[in-house]
Amino acid sequence: MNIEIENLEQLTAEADKIFLTPEGENTLVKLLDIQKQVERAIETAKQMLEKKALELNPNFSSIQADKIKVYYRAYGAKYRIDPNNISYCPKELYKTRVAYDVDLGAVEKWTEEHKGLPVGINEVERQKSLSFSLKNEK
């Protein structure tokens, strides 16, 4: 692992040069490389911590040091509905939810034809943000 952290401040200061010079692209590529290295290092540290914690205590759940907390727990829903057997499940044990999704194409067609949005649909003010990634990655 060869993270060039000492260059991080300089790379950050040069991040906007992609608009001015071709070398600016290399700055962003280096930043993405450092990000990947850090993410891999954190994942490796997690795996090592998990292994060591479970060796010391198979029932390990957490530890707190002076500056950091380490938790070991399950995430996500504990139970789920089996749709094939929902008719056998007591109704007081689950909640039913209705969701509405906008059909973007249909709304844009309506808006164009009727020169405005239909009642019941509001346009959302969305904040733009910038992102960058390597071209050959998903």
N, C-alpha and C positions, 0 to 999 in steps of 0.2 A: 504494500500500500504506500503510495507516494503522494500524499495530499500537499499541494503547494499553498498552505495557508498563509505563509508570509507574503505571497503575491496577491492575496485576496483583496486587500485594500486598493492596490493599484488596478486590479482587474475591474473592481466595482467603479472606480473613478473613470475608467475608459469605456464603460458599457454603452454609452451613447454614440460612440465613434462609428458604429455600423452605418450611420446615416452620412458619414463624411468620407470614410476610407474603407477599402476592402479588408484591412487588418482588423477593423472593428469586429468583423465576424468571428475572428479567432478568439477575441476576448469573450464573447458569449459562449463559444464552444468550450473554452477552458472553464468557465463558470459552471456549465452543465456537467462537465467531467468531474469537477470537485463535488457537485451536488450528488452525483451517482456514487462517488467514493464514500462520502459521508453516510449516505443511505445504506450502502453495503456494510460499512463499519458498524452502524447502529444495529442492523439486522444480525450481524455476527455476534455482537455483544449481547443482544437479547437471547440468542440461542445458547450462548455460553452461560449466561445467568440462569436461564431455565434449567439447564442440565445440572449445574452446581447446586442450585436451590433444592431441586428434587432429590439429589444425592444426599444432601444434608437432612432434608425433611420432606418425605413424600406428601405431606399435607400442607406444604408451603402455600401461603396466600399473600403475604406482603412483608416488606421490611422498609424501615425508614432510617435513613442516615441523616447527617447534618444538613445536607443540601439536596437530597434526592429521595424520592419514594419509588419503590418497585412493587408493582401489583401483579399477581398471577391469578387471573379469573377468566371465566367464560364470558363471551360477549354474544349479544343477539338474544332472540326470543328463546325461552326455555321450553315452551310448548308450541304446537301449531295445530291448526284444524285439519282434519282429514276430510276433504270435501266429499269423498265417496261415502262417508259414514255420518255426515252432518245431521241427517234426519234422526239418528239415534242419540245424539248428544243433547243433554238438557240445555234449553235455551238460556238459562241463567249463567251458564259457564262460558259464554262467548258474546261478543258484541258484533253487530252488523254495521257496516259502514258503506255509505254511498259516496262515490267520487265523480266529479265532472271534469272532463278534459276538453280543452278547446281544440277544434279541428282547424288548424292554422290556414290551410288552403281554402276551406269553405268560408272562413271569416274574411279572408282577404278578397275572395271573389265577391262576397256580399258587400263589403265596404266599397269596392270599386263600382259595383252596379248601383248601389243605393247612396253613394257619396257620404258614407258615415257608418259608424258601428251600430249594430243592432242593440236594442235595449237588453240589458243583462250581461253584456260583455264590455269590459273596460280595458283600455290599453294600459299596460304596465310600464312604468318608467324604469328602464333597465340601465344599470351602470356598466360602462364599458371598462374592461381591464385588458392589459397587454400580456401576452404570453409568448414564449419562444421555446422551440425544441429543435432537435436535429432532424433534418429532412428524412433520413432513412429510418427513423424510429416511429413506432406507433404511439 
